[in-house]
Every structure is written in C-alpha cells, then in structure tokens.
C-alpha cells in the first residue's frame, strides 16, 4: 500500500498561487454553462486513466452530490459498453480520453464527434476542464494525496 508523500492541504499551503490558478482553470467550464454532471463525468474518467485515487474519490463524491446515478459513476470506466450514456456524454468522454492520452493526438473522428455535440465555444471550455483535471491528477498521483473520506450518514434519532 502506498502512503501519501504530501497532502492536498499541503499543496494549497505551499503554492497558493498555483493552487488558485489550477482551480480557476477548472471553474471556467462551469461558469460558461457546461453541465456540472457532465463535467464530473469527464473529471472522473481522466482521473481513472491517470491513476489519481484522490481525484477519483473526490469526483465520485461530488458527482453523487450533484445527483449522478451510482450506475453512471460506476460505469464511466467502461462507458463505451454501457448504454446509459447520452451521445453528448459519449462525445465528451471520448474527447477526455483523447486529450488525456494525448501522445496519439486527437483523431478526426473524435474531433468530428465532439464538434457535432458541442459548439466551438463549449468545446474550448470542455478542453479547459480536461486540462485542469489532468493538472490536478499530476499533483494528486505524484504526491499520493489521501482520498477524501466519504461523509458518514447522519444517525437516526433514537426512538
């Protein structure tokens, strides 16, 4: 089992300017009107690819808060085989994988699929969200940030 080399809170304290810049980059897509649930799916998928346990757990918990179904959160890792993703979600997930695994470039097919579902402006902001999560993953995976704990459910009052 690996142990944390440093923690998320340490990063914020050590380099607040970098923290704020990466945070701001990640917020632009939501401010531009992209669906928050869609953004959580792409952040989760990139984090899975990059092996960032902190970000995987963080985006699962945030996705749950935003009302994403457990099925979608569980099946995003195999989204091509799961029929519950919309054409727009599939285009965003394919775009995410292409930009996260950039060594092979972005194929004309994936660009066409993404362009069919997103306006040029939306695609630019989607790209900024993917860039941001990939930066977070570089820090989280490198420093092995401890994944956030699931909040405990409130206890039922005693009868």
Order of alpha helices (4+ residues) and beta strands (2+ residues): alpha-alpha-alpha-alpha-alpha-alpha-alpha-alpha
